Each structure stands twice: as C-alpha cells, then as structure tokens.
Amino acid sequence: MPDLPPRKRIDDAELLRALAHPLRSALVHHLMALGPATASECAEAVGSTASNCSWHLRRLAEYGLVERAESGDGRERPWRACQVGLDLGEFGDDPVLTAAQLAVTGTELGEEQELTQRYLDTVEQLDEDWRQAGGFASYGLKASAEELTTLLKAIDDLVRPYVSTIRTDAPADAHAAYLGLRAFRRIGHDGKPAS
C-alpha cells in the first residue's frame, strides 16, 4: 500500500475552539467526506444558509483547514478540505488545550449522533445491499494501553485506503459512507476506571 496522507494533528487550542463550533465541524467533515463543494452545496448538506456557510468557510480557510478549489465552469468556486482527517491529539496536562479538545470531541459526538439518527430514520428507504452493508458493533475489550494503541493504529491502516478524498480506485457503485470509532478506558458509574 502506498503512503497515504496523514490526518492533520491539531494541538492549537484556538484552532480547536474554532472546530468546536458545530457548523464549522460539519463543514469540515462534509468536505472531507464528499470532496469539493460550493457554499450553496454545503448549506444544503449541513442545513444552513449559503451566506452563513461562506462566512464560516472563510474562517476555516484562515486556519488552513479548507481552501478554494478550481471550478470547472468558472462560476462559484468550490471549497475543499486541506486534509484527509483530523487528529485531536492526546489529552495532556495543559488545561486550556484539554478544554478545547473536549469541546471539539463533544461537537463531533453530537454530529455523529445526528448522522446515526438520520441513517436510522431512512434505513428502510435504502437499497437492500446498503441496508445489509451498514451495521453497529460494540465490544468489551480487555487490553493494555499499548495494545489499544496498536489496535487503533491497525484499524486506521485498514480504513485509510477507503478515505473518500484520496481514494482513486473506487468502483462505479461506491457512495459516501460513514465510519465512526471510539476506544477508551471504561469508566464506571462511580467515576472510577473499571478493572
């Protein structure tokens, strides 16, 4: 497998706070998932207005997360994501950075919940092959921190060739799909790590 572009590592609290805005997060994730789109196309996809999306896309461009793409017809130029994924980094000792990481994580969990609910609301309208392809799985793992890190890296290596904005060999019947993954130490109701 050839080297594929890495996810963008974000360790700047100001940039993380910018991404904690739900519309900005939705715009970046939409462009990473589906490729270049105009502000009007983005507005339709994320449930906003073209002028609002245009304003937020310009802010995201200031942070280097999106950029203008060339237009084939010379009319409104589309925007495109500058990266193939985001890496929010590890939670550390800096309380400002940690607070910003937690804010982005909360925004992304809300976005993931919304995507999941939209899928569940429309699953009966999908073709049979797409109903069968989708799925939900959860696992109760017993692993060391090193093993969990290794597992997540292996999963990333499996998934990366399918990232829509860099995939060049997609079959004709390929469509946009979503894959979310969470892995963390299980914490009990009492707030203590489970053994």
ABEGO torsion letter per residue (X at the ends): XBBBBBBBBBABAAAAAAAABAAAAAAAAAAAAAEBBBAAAAAAAAGBBAAAAAAAAAAAAAAGABBBBBBAAGBBBBBBBABAEBBAEBBBABAAAAAAAAAAAAAAAAAAAAAAAAAAAAAAABBAAAAAABBBBBBBBBBBAAAAAAAAAAAAAAAAAABAAABAABBAABBBBBBBBBBBBBBBAAGBBBX
